[in-house]
């Protein structure tokens, strides 16, 4: 039994699918399958039940999984400790941020990190929720933010707040739009973010709930540009309310349709394996301070 086999086992347990696990590990499917079979042969009992739709843990696999995860966590801790022994070691914290977070929160969080550990080299990476999750699983981030609900084994998800989202339209179109809500929403172009964003699924549910089938959509993954496009008369969008209000205060000609205000949960997420990492602990503590929550 070796670390490579344990990583393959944990990946398949989380993905419940050999192909997806192989992609996560950057290995071929036959290689991952061989590692699982070798581990099962070593232990002397099946760890997975094979189905057409994928793989699920046996009772032995369920019992073995937390022990394997703990071992990888300890290995990660040892590797981080070994790095500190280098004379050229620099503490580096990798944080994944998403655009819906207000800029004052980002400033407060950054100031807290720098105050608590001035020697930390902080790398803030922006992306959409799906991108942050992918980087986290690939161990390119210590922690990050995710918009929406997330239930994934090996990922810890801590609720921070609900972010209000407002439906906005060009100010010149507000009266026409309000004449026959919600049917009138079908007659406008919608500006939306791509599927890896946290708000995409919510917008699809919004359309389904109100029996809307917009005939034209524009995909734009930059929030400020979405608001600018709306202000220029291109179409409608669902955006963070604080961003819409800020745009209005700057004189941009947009209107908020308050009847359709929604909220999405903002979470701080990290890998179980990073649980004892000092950089994660630093981020974790500063997130607590910035959002005034107790985790």
C-alpha positions as a Python dict, from the first residue, in 0.01 Angstrom:
ca = {
    (1, 'X'): (0, 0, 0),
    (2, 'X'): (140, 340, -98),
    (3, 'X'): (36, 706, -113),
    (4, 'X'): (-48, 687, -484),
    (5, 'X'): (-300, 410, -417),
    (6, 'X'): (-453, 606, -129),
    (7, 'X'): (-489, 918, -346),
    (8, 'X'): (-660, 711, -616),
    (9, 'X'): (-893, 554, -358),
    (10, 'X'): (-990, 891, -209),
    (11, 'X'): (-1042, 1049, -552),
    (12, 'X'): (-1274, 768, -665),
    (13, 'X'): (-1459, 776, -332),
    (14, 'X'): (-1527, 1148, -379),
    (15, 'X'): (-1601, 1143, -753),
    (16, 'X'): (-1784, 807, -750),
    (17, 'X'): (-1659, 768, -1104),
    (18, 'X'): (-1330, 636, -1243),
    (19, 'X'): (-1316, 876, -1537),
    (20, 'X'): (-1370, 1186, -1324),
    (21, 'X'): (-1122, 1063, -1063),
    (22, 'X'): (-863, 1004, -1335),
    (23, 'X'): (-912, 1360, -1464),
    (24, 'X'): (-869, 1497, -1111),
    (25, 'X'): (-545, 1301, -1064),
    (26, 'X'): (-419, 1370, -1420),
    (27, 'X'): (-384, 996, -1479),
    (28, 'X'): (-535, 750, -1724),
    (29, 'X'): (-847, 559, -1623),
    (30, 'X'): (-670, 219, -1647),
    (31, 'X'): (-394, 349, -1416),
    (32, 'X'): (-644, 456, -1150),
    (33, 'X'): (-835, 129, -1185),
    (34, 'X'): (-510, -68, -1139),
    (35, 'X'): (-427, 128, -823),
    (36, 'X'): (-769, 57, -675),
    (37, 'X'): (-740, -315, -753),
    (38, 'X'): (-390, -327, -601),
    (39, 'X'): (-514, -159, -283),
    (40, 'X'): (-811, -394, -255),
    (41, 'X'): (-579, -692, -304),
    (42, 'X'): (-348, -563, -31),
    (43, 'X'): (-633, -509, 217),
    (44, 'X'): (-804, -831, 116),
    (45, 'X'): (-1155, -700, 64),
    (46, 'X'): (-1345, -492, -196),
    (47, 'X'): (-1357, -118, -120),
    (48, 'X'): (-1603, -32, -398),
    (49, 'X'): (-1917, -170, -552),
    (50, 'X'): (-1916, -126, -930),
    (51, 'X'): (-2234, -3, -1101),
    (52, 'X'): (-2319, 107, -1452),
    (53, 'X'): (-2355, 462, -1327),
    (54, 'X'): (-2030, 463, -1129),
    (55, 'X'): (-1880, 332, -806),
    (56, 'X'): (-1991, 343, -443),
    (57, 'X'): (-1806, 253, -124),
    (58, 'X'): (-1858, -82, 44),
    (59, 'X'): (-1886, -93, 421),
    (60, 'X'): (-1511, -159, 437),
    (61, 'X'): (-1451, 138, 208),
    (62, 'X'): (-1663, 364, 429),
    (63, 'X'): (-1458, 267, 733),
    (64, 'X'): (-1125, 295, 550),
    (65, 'X'): (-1190, 637, 391),
    (66, 'X'): (-1153, 865, 698),
    (67, 'X'): (-831, 690, 797),
    (68, 'X'): (-689, 736, 447),
    (69, 'X'): (-791, 1104, 449),
    (70, 'X'): (-627, 1153, 789),
    (71, 'X'): (-302, 1002, 661),
    (72, 'X'): (-298, 1236, 361),
    (73, 'X'): (-366, 1531, 591),
    (74, 'X'): (-68, 1431, 806),
    (75, 'X'): (145, 1389, 493),
    (76, 'X'): (42, 1738, 379),
    (77, 'X'): (133, 1879, 720),
    (78, 'X'): (477, 1712, 709),
    (79, 'X'): (542, 1846, 359),
    (80, 'X'): (453, 2200, 465),
    (81, 'X'): (681, 2167, 768),
    (82, 'X'): (965, 2040, 549),
    (83, 'X'): (928, 2348, 326),
    (84, 'X'): (987, 2577, 624),
    (85, 'X'): (1333, 2426, 674),
    (86, 'X'): (1460, 2579, 349),
    (87, 'X'): (1667, 2897, 394),
    (88, 'X'): (1472, 3048, 102),
    (89, 'X'): (1128, 2963, 241),
    (90, 'X'): (858, 3228, 199),
    (91, 'X'): (515, 3184, 357),
    (92, 'X'): (258, 3200, 80),
    (93, 'X'): (-121, 3201, 117),
    (94, 'X'): (-333, 3126, -191),
    (95, 'X'): (-686, 3269, -164),
    (96, 'X'): (-965, 3235, -418),
    (97, 'X'): (-1208, 3528, -441),
    (98, 'X'): (-1527, 3575, -641),
    (99, 'X'): (-1664, 3902, -775),
    (100, 'X'): (-1991, 3914, -573),
    (101, 'X'): (-1790, 3986, -256),
    (102, 'X'): (-1799, 4360, -180),
    (103, 'X'): (-1464, 4540, -213),
    (104, 'X'): (-1471, 4663, 148),
    (105, 'X'): (-1483, 4299, 266),
    (106, 'X'): (-1181, 4217, 50),
    (107, 'X'): (-992, 4514, 196),
    (108, 'X'): (-1081, 4418, 553),
    (109, 'X'): (-980, 4056, 495),
    (110, 'X'): (-648, 4155, 334),
    (111, 'X'): (-563, 4400, 613),
    (112, 'X'): (-634, 4132, 873),
    (113, 'X'): (-403, 3882, 701),
    (114, 'X'): (-122, 4136, 673),
    (115, 'X'): (-165, 4247, 1034),
    (116, 'X'): (-162, 3894, 1178),
    (117, 'X'): (129, 3773, 965),
    (118, 'X'): (318, 4055, 790),
    (119, 'X'): (563, 3808, 632),
    (120, 'X'): (293, 3625, 440),
    (121, 'X'): (304, 3652, 62),
    (122, 'X'): (-67, 3673, -20),
    (123, 'X'): (-181, 3566, -366),
    (124, 'X'): (-544, 3660, -436),
    (125, 'X'): (-688, 3476, -734),
    (126, 'X'): (-1020, 3591, -878),
    (127, 'X'): (-1254, 3354, -1053),
    (128, 'X'): (-1608, 3220, -1064),
    (129, 'X'): (-1731, 2973, -805),
    (130, 'X'): (-1676, 2669, -1027),
    (131, 'X'): (-1322, 2783, -1105),
    (132, 'X'): (-1243, 2836, -736),
    (133, 'X'): (-1369, 2486, -656),
    (134, 'X'): (-1160, 2332, -937),
    (135, 'X'): (-844, 2509, -819),
    (136, 'X'): (-915, 2405, -462),
    (137, 'X'): (-952, 2037, -555),
    (138, 'X'): (-629, 2067, -758),
    (139, 'X'): (-461, 2204, -441),
    (140, 'X'): (-375, 2535, -604),
    (141, 'X'): (-557, 2726, -327),
    (142, 'X'): (-554, 2707, 51),
    (143, 'X'): (-912, 2829, 68),
    (144, 'X'): (-1165, 3026, -130),
    (145, 'X'): (-1520, 3150, -165),
    (146, 'X'): (-1816, 2978, -327),
    (147, 'X'): (-2158, 3117, -413),
    (148, 'X'): (-2444, 2870, -373),
    (149, 'X'): (-2492, 2539, -197),
    (150, 'X'): (-2209, 2286, -204),
    (151, 'X'): (-2219, 1929, -77),
    (152, 'X'): (-1902, 1750, -173),
    (153, 'X'): (-1707, 1502, 29),
    (154, 'X'): (-1359, 1623, 131),
    (155, 'X'): (-1471, 1989, 103),
    (156, 'X'): (-1554, 2191, 413),
    (157, 'X'): (-1811, 2463, 346),
    (158, 'X'): (-1870, 2742, 600),
    (159, 'X'): (-2169, 2974, 553),
    (160, 'X'): (-2082, 3343, 581),
    (161, 'X'): (-2380, 3548, 459),
    (162, 'X'): (-2657, 3573, 204),
    (163, 'X'): (-2578, 3805, -87),
    (164, 'X'): (-2878, 3989, -228),
    (165, 'X'): (-2921, 3981, -607),
    (166, 'X'): (-3134, 4234, -795),
    (167, 'X'): (-3289, 4220, -1139),
    (168, 'X'): (-3177, 4529, -1330),
    (169, 'X'): (-3289, 4678, -1660),
    (170, 'X'): (-3207, 4988, -1864),
    (171, 'X'): (-3384, 5285, -1705),
    (172, 'X'): (-3546, 5369, -2039),
    (173, 'X'): (-3716, 5027, -2047),
    (174, 'X'): (-3846, 5013, -1689),
    (175, 'X'): (-4201, 5136, -1762),
    (176, 'X'): (-4245, 4898, -2058),
    (177, 'X'): (-4104, 4606, -1860),
    (178, 'X'): (-4337, 4666, -1564),
    (179, 'X'): (-4652, 4661, -1779),
    (180, 'X'): (-4686, 4283, -1785),
    (181, 'X'): (-4453, 4122, -1530),
    (182, 'X'): (-4325, 3855, -1538),
    (183, 'X'): (-4422, 3779, -1902),
    (184, 'X'): (-4256, 4097, -2024),
    (185, 'X'): (-3917, 3957, -1914),
    (186, 'X'): (-3935, 3717, -2209),
    (187, 'X'): (-3916, 4003, -2458),
    (188, 'X'): (-3573, 4128, -2352),
    (189, 'X'): (-3220, 4004, -2409),
    (190, 'X'): (-3071, 3858, -2090),
    (191, 'X'): (-2706, 3908, -1997),
    (192, 'X'): (-2589, 3615, -1788),
    (193, 'X'): (-2271, 3453, -1661),
    (194, 'X'): (-2148, 3114, -1782),
    (195, 'X'): (-2230, 2783, -1619),
    (196, 'X'): (-1929, 2778, -1385),
    (197, 'X'): (-2053, 3088, -1203),
    (198, 'X'): (-2244, 3057, -877),
    (199, 'X'): (-2533, 3268, -1006),
    (200, 'X'): (-2595, 3072, -1330),
    (201, 'X'): (-2795, 2788, -1174),
    (202, 'X'): (-2997, 3036, -971),
    (203, 'X'): (-3091, 3230, -1285),
    (204, 'X'): (-3199, 2910, -1461),
    (205, 'X'): (-3422, 2830, -1163),
    (206, 'X'): (-3560, 3185, -1172),
    (207, 'X'): (-3659, 3143, -1537),
    (208, 'X'): (-3819, 2806, -1466),
    (209, 'X'): (-4008, 2937, -1163),
    (210, 'X'): (-4159, 3224, -1362),
    (211, 'X'): (-4212, 3012, -1678),
    (212, 'X'): (-3970, 3222, -1880),
    (213, 'X'): (-3798, 3112, -2201),
    (214, 'X'): (-3580, 3408, -2306),
    (215, 'X'): (-3514, 3397, -2679),
    (216, 'X'): (-3174, 3564, -2663),
    (217, 'X'): (-2892, 3559, -2411),
    (218, 'X'): (-2549, 3717, -2397),
    (219, 'X'): (-2282, 3541, -2190),
    (220, 'X'): (-2051, 3776, -2003),
    (221, 'X'): (-1829, 3671, -1714),
    (222, 'X'): (-1726, 4016, -1595),
    (223, 'X'): (-1984, 4168, -1354),
    (224, 'X'): (-1902, 4536, -1415),
    (225, 'X'): (-1935, 4487, -1789),
    (226, 'X'): (-2274, 4322, -1735),
    (227, 'X'): (-2398, 4634, -1557),
    (228, 'X'): (-2248, 4861, -1824),
    (229, 'X'): (-2420, 4660, -2099),
    (230, 'X'): (-2749, 4689, -1915),
    (231, 'X'): (-2700, 5065, -1868),
    (232, 'X'): (-2636, 5102, -2241),
    (233, 'X'): (-2973, 4940, -2321),
    (234, 'X'): (-2854, 4594, -2427),
    (235, 'X'): (-3071, 4391, -2191),
    (236, 'X'): (-3157, 4263, -1843),
    (237, 'X'): (-2938, 4099, -1579),
    (238, 'X'): (-2941, 3958, -1228),
    (239, 'X'): (-2649, 4114, -1036),
    (240, 'X'): (-2540, 4163, -672),
    (241, 'X'): (-2760, 4437, -527),
    (242, 'X'): (-2467, 4626, -373),
    (243, 'X'): (-2304, 4647, -717),
    (244, 'X'): (-2630, 4771, -876),
    (245, 'X'): (-2676, 5039, -609),
    (246, 'X'): (-2315, 5150, -647),
    (247, 'X'): (-2366, 5179, -1024),
    (248, 'X'): (-2679, 5388, -970),
    (249, 'X'): (-2491, 5619, -731),
    (250, 'X'): (-2235, 5672, -1009),
    (251, 'X'): (-2513, 5789, -1238),
    (252, 'X'): (-2550, 5481, -1454),
    (253, 'X'): (-2904, 5465, -1603),
    (254, 'X'): (-3027, 5135, -1462),
    (255, 'X'): (-3342, 5048, -1267),
    (256, 'X'): (-3382, 4781, -1000),
    (257, 'X'): (-3693, 4561, -1024),
    (258, 'X'): (-3732, 4501, -650),
    (259, 'X'): (-4011, 4243, -686),
    (260, 'X'): (-3757, 3984, -800),
    (261, 'X'): (-3483, 4036, -543),
    (262, 'X'): (-3319, 3707, -441),
    (263, 'X'): (-3036, 3595, -216),
    (264, 'X'): (-2757, 3342, -262),
    (265, 'X'): (-2545, 3191, 18),
    (266, 'X'): (-2178, 3284, 28),
    (267, 'X'): (-1948, 3017, 173),
    (268, 'X'): (-1580, 2984, 258),
    (269, 'X'): (-1454, 2647, 137),
    (270, 'X'): (-1137, 2442, 182),
    (271, 'X'): (-1008, 2086, 147),
    (272, 'X'): (-1016, 1858, 450),
    (273, 'X'): (-658, 1771, 368),
    (274, 'X'): (-553, 2132, 435),
    (275, 'X'): (-721, 2134, 776),
    (276, 'X'): (-397, 2173, 974),
    (277, 'X'): (-216, 2396, 724),
    (278, 'X'): (-96, 2717, 898),
    (279, 'X'): (-181, 2932, 594),
    (280, 'X'): (-535, 2796, 586),
    (281, 'X'): (-566, 2862, 958),
    (282, 'X'): (-457, 3223, 898),
    (283, 'X'): (-714, 3268, 619),
    (284, 'X'): (-979, 3094, 828),
    (285, 'X'): (-924, 3324, 1125),
    (286, 'X'): (-926, 3640, 915),
    (287, 'X'): (-1244, 3533, 734),
    (288, 'X'): (-1403, 3492, 1078),
    (289, 'X'): (-1300, 3846, 1169),
    (290, 'X'): (-1408, 4004, 840),
    (291, 'X'): (-1754, 3844, 850),
    (292, 'X'): (-1785, 3843, 1230),
    (293, 'X'): (-1883, 3476, 1240),
    (294, 'X'): (-1784, 3191, 1467),
    (295, 'X'): (-1710, 2871, 1279),
}
